[in-house]
């Protein structure tokens, strides 16, 4: 995906979009980051790994050590979306747990990876391998960067989603919302992160997303323009199964 050329009179729209993105990140998680363990030996964490990152401490990307997967390496997600209720969606949020522990780098303990985020007009999120300083850029075609970065409950998949907040997306971008899924193998470091699925839509925006289980994800979506506190936005909720 490539950004369309913007004229100078779009600067205000971009600032508004960045502000709206910050609000979505703040509201994207119900549970606070917590490395404690419950009685089932599962780790309670935010469904969005970005919620625990101090953006002020992150450094610019060193593009000399950049790894970037082409879109063609991801398989198109061709699944049926089943509508669900708000209560069902919230239940998925409340019951989200990981079978692995998240370390101080905000990734799976023992993988030797740091999650980094940097904004300078355009926001980038990337995984940094501690031993080599190589970085894997998380895919996003939006100036505001990605909306959510989350692990499946079994810690064997990584979800990356991005979204624009209105039906005028075509003035700036090719799609209104995008989703990428990576498989996480047993290899440590960036070699263990491999492309799996992709999904693009021009019909709606993503307000929130959560794993249902290791094979299903649930979405909170809207079709209207999202601005301010979002009071006038009509949200709908869906879940879908990954087809591989």
MONORBEL-V78288 format. One record per residue. N is the residue number from 1. SS is DSSP state (A for helix, B for strand, O for the rest). PHI is phi in degrees with one decimal (none if undefined). D_CENTER is the distance of its C-alpha to the mean C-alpha in Angstrom with 1 decimal. Layout:
BEGIN
n: (N | N)
ss: (SS | SS)
phi: (PHI | PHI)
d_center: (D_CENTER | D_CENTER)
END
This chain:
BEGIN
n: (1 | 2 | 3 | 4 | 5 | 6 | 7 | 8 | 9 | 10 | 11 | 12 | 13 | 14 | 15 | 16 | 17 | 18 | 19 | 20 | 21 | 22 | 23 | 24 | 25 | 26 | 27 | 28 | 29 | 30 | 31 | 32 | 33 | 34 | 35 | 36 | 37 | 38 | 39 | 40 | 41 | 42 | 43 | 44 | 45 | 46 | 47 | 48 | 49 | 50 | 51 | 52 | 53 | 54 | 55 | 56 | 57 | 58 | 59 | 60 | 61 | 62 | 63 | 64 | 65 | 66 | 67 | 68 | 69 | 70 | 71 | 72 | 73 | 74 | 75 | 76 | 77 | 78 | 79 | 80 | 81 | 82 | 83 | 84 | 85 | 86 | 87 | 88 | 89 | 90 | 91 | 92 | 93 | 94 | 95 | 96 | 97 | 98 | 99 | 100 | 101 | 102 | 103 | 104 | 105 | 106 | 107 | 108 | 109 | 110 | 111 | 112 | 113 | 114 | 115 | 116 | 117 | 118 | 119 | 120 | 121 | 122 | 123 | 124 | 125 | 126 | 127 | 128 | 129 | 130 | 131 | 132 | 133 | 134 | 135 | 136 | 137 | 138 | 139 | 140 | 141 | 142 | 143 | 144 | 145 | 146 | 147 | 148 | 149 | 150 | 151 | 152 | 153 | 154 | 155 | 156 | 157 | 158 | 159 | 160 | 161 | 162 | 163 | 164 | 165 | 166 | 167 | 168 | 169 | 170 | 171 | 172 | 173 | 174 | 175 | 176 | 177 | 178 | 179 | 180 | 181 | 182 | 183 | 184 | 185 | 186 | 187 | 188 | 189 | 190 | 191 | 192 | 193 | 194 | 195 | 196 | 197 | 198 | 199 | 200 | 201 | 202 | 203 | 204 | 205 | 206 | 207 | 208 | 209 | 210 | 211 | 212 | 213 | 214 | 215 | 216 | 217 | 218 | 219 | 220 | 221 | 222 | 223 | 224 | 225 | 226 | 227 | 228 | 229 | 230 | 231 | 232 | 233 | 234 | 235 | 236 | 237 | 238 | 239 | 240 | 241 | 242 | 243 | 244)
ss: (O | O | O | O | O | O | O | A | A | A | A | A | A | A | A | A | A | A | A | A | A | A | A | A | A | A | A | O | O | O | O | O | O | O | O | O | B | O | O | O | O | O | B | O | O | O | O | O | A | A | A | A | O | O | A | A | A | O | O | O | O | O | A | A | A | B | B | O | O | O | A | A | A | O | B | B | O | O | O | O | B | B | B | B | O | A | A | A | A | A | A | A | A | A | O | O | O | B | O | O | O | B | O | O | O | O | O | B | O | O | O | O | B | B | B | B | B | B | B | O | O | O | B | B | B | B | B | B | B | O | O | O | O | O | B | B | B | O | O | O | O | O | O | O | O | O | O | B | B | B | B | O | O | O | O | O | B | B | B | B | B | B | B | O | O | O | A | A | A | A | A | O | O | O | O | O | B | B | B | B | B | B | B | B | O | O | O | O | A | A | A | A | B | B | B | B | B | B | B | B | B | O | O | O | B | B | B | B | B | B | B | O | O | O | O | B | B | B | B | B | B | B | O | O | O | O | O | O | O | O | O | O | O | O | O | B | B | B | B | B | B | O | O | O)
phi: (none | -127.5 | -68.5 | -77.8 | -65.7 | -102.9 | -87.7 | -63.0 | -74.2 | -93.0 | -59.4 | -63.6 | -62.6 | -67.0 | -64.0 | -63.3 | -63.0 | -63.6 | -65.3 | -63.1 | -62.2 | -61.6 | -65.6 | -66.6 | -61.5 | -65.9 | -96.6 | -73.9 | -130.6 | -92.9 | -89.2 | -79.9 | -63.9 | -155.2 | -93.0 | -76.8 | -125.0 | -91.8 | -67.7 | -94.5 | 60.1 | -107.8 | -95.4 | -84.7 | -140.2 | -64.3 | -73.0 | -118.8 | -62.0 | -69.7 | -67.6 | -97.8 | -91.3 | -85.2 | -60.8 | -68.7 | -94.1 | -89.8 | -105.6 | -60.7 | -74.1 | -90.7 | -71.1 | -71.5 | -116.7 | -83.4 | -115.9 | -138.2 | -83.3 | -70.0 | -57.4 | -65.2 | -81.5 | -98.9 | -84.7 | -61.3 | -76.9 | -123.1 | -123.9 | -86.2 | -95.9 | -102.7 | -72.9 | -130.4 | -90.4 | -59.1 | -61.7 | -63.9 | -61.7 | -64.6 | -63.8 | -62.0 | -62.8 | -69.0 | -97.2 | -66.9 | -142.5 | -108.5 | -87.3 | -115.4 | -101.9 | -94.4 | -92.9 | -67.8 | -86.1 | 70.0 | -136.8 | -60.0 | -60.8 | 94.3 | -82.8 | 69.4 | -126.6 | -107.2 | -92.3 | -121.4 | -143.9 | -143.0 | -123.7 | -151.6 | 71.4 | -113.1 | -97.5 | -124.4 | -122.8 | -150.5 | -100.5 | -112.8 | -80.3 | -62.7 | -77.1 | -117.9 | 66.2 | -70.0 | -128.7 | -111.7 | -75.8 | -74.9 | -69.9 | -162.4 | -104.0 | -114.4 | -58.8 | -76.6 | 81.7 | -86.1 | -87.4 | -147.5 | -132.3 | -144.8 | -92.5 | -68.2 | -54.4 | -84.2 | 61.1 | -112.5 | -143.3 | -124.4 | -104.5 | -129.6 | -129.8 | -136.9 | -158.9 | -98.4 | -97.7 | -164.3 | -71.5 | -88.4 | -53.3 | -65.1 | -71.0 | -128.6 | -134.3 | -79.8 | -133.3 | -85.9 | -151.4 | -137.2 | -138.1 | -126.9 | -121.2 | -111.0 | -84.3 | -111.9 | -91.8 | -79.5 | -72.9 | -78.5 | 76.6 | -68.1 | -63.4 | -84.5 | -108.6 | -128.0 | -61.6 | -131.0 | -125.3 | -142.9 | -149.3 | -122.4 | -141.8 | -109.1 | -97.7 | -155.2 | -106.2 | -99.0 | -93.9 | -161.2 | -153.3 | -151.2 | -73.9 | -85.8 | -155.7 | -70.6 | -121.1 | -132.8 | -129.7 | -121.9 | -119.2 | -112.0 | -127.8 | -151.8 | -107.5 | -78.4 | -75.8 | -102.3 | -143.1 | 61.0 | -88.7 | 71.5 | -62.5 | -88.2 | -87.7 | -97.1 | -91.0 | -128.5 | -131.7 | -139.2 | -134.0 | -147.3 | -102.5 | -68.4 | -92.4 | -156.3)
d_center: (16.4 | 18.4 | 18.7 | 21.9 | 24.5 | 24.5 | 27.9 | 28.7 | 28.7 | 25.0 | 24.4 | 24.6 | 22.1 | 19.6 | 20.4 | 19.9 | 16.5 | 15.4 | 17.1 | 15.4 | 11.9 | 13.3 | 14.6 | 11.4 | 9.8 | 13.1 | 13.3 | 9.9 | 11.6 | 15.2 | 16.1 | 16.9 | 16.1 | 19.1 | 20.3 | 23.2 | 24.2 | 25.4 | 28.4 | 26.6 | 25.4 | 21.7 | 19.5 | 18.2 | 14.9 | 12.2 | 9.6 | 7.1 | 8.4 | 8.2 | 10.7 | 13.3 | 13.5 | 16.5 | 15.6 | 19.3 | 19.8 | 17.6 | 19.6 | 19.5 | 18.5 | 21.5 | 21.4 | 24.4 | 22.4 | 19.4 | 18.1 | 16.3 | 16.0 | 17.4 | 16.0 | 19.2 | 18.4 | 15.8 | 17.6 | 17.3 | 16.0 | 19.3 | 19.1 | 20.7 | 18.7 | 20.7 | 21.0 | 20.9 | 22.0 | 20.4 | 22.1 | 20.6 | 17.0 | 17.9 | 19.6 | 16.6 | 14.8 | 18.0 | 18.6 | 15.4 | 16.7 | 16.3 | 19.4 | 18.7 | 19.0 | 16.5 | 18.6 | 19.0 | 16.7 | 13.8 | 13.6 | 16.0 | 19.5 | 21.8 | 19.4 | 20.3 | 16.8 | 15.6 | 12.1 | 13.0 | 12.0 | 14.7 | 15.7 | 18.9 | 19.0 | 15.8 | 12.8 | 11.7 | 9.5 | 11.3 | 12.8 | 16.4 | 19.1 | 21.6 | 24.7 | 24.4 | 22.2 | 20.6 | 17.0 | 14.4 | 12.4 | 8.8 | 9.4 | 9.2 | 12.4 | 12.1 | 14.1 | 11.8 | 9.1 | 5.3 | 4.7 | 2.4 | 3.3 | 6.2 | 9.6 | 11.9 | 15.0 | 17.1 | 14.9 | 15.5 | 12.2 | 8.7 | 5.8 | 3.4 | 3.7 | 6.1 | 9.3 | 12.8 | 14.8 | 18.0 | 20.2 | 21.4 | 18.4 | 21.0 | 22.7 | 19.9 | 17.6 | 18.1 | 15.5 | 14.3 | 10.9 | 9.4 | 7.6 | 8.2 | 9.4 | 11.4 | 14.5 | 15.5 | 19.2 | 21.9 | 22.3 | 21.3 | 19.6 | 17.6 | 20.0 | 18.4 | 15.0 | 15.9 | 14.6 | 14.7 | 13.5 | 12.3 | 12.6 | 13.6 | 15.2 | 17.6 | 18.5 | 16.0 | 13.0 | 10.2 | 10.9 | 9.2 | 8.2 | 9.7 | 11.4 | 15.1 | 16.4 | 15.9 | 16.5 | 15.1 | 12.1 | 12.8 | 11.8 | 13.2 | 14.1 | 16.8 | 19.1 | 20.8 | 20.3 | 18.3 | 20.2 | 21.5 | 21.2 | 20.2 | 23.4 | 24.4 | 21.2 | 21.7 | 18.7 | 18.8 | 17.1 | 16.7 | 16.1 | 16.3 | 17.2 | 16.0 | 19.2 | 19.6)
END
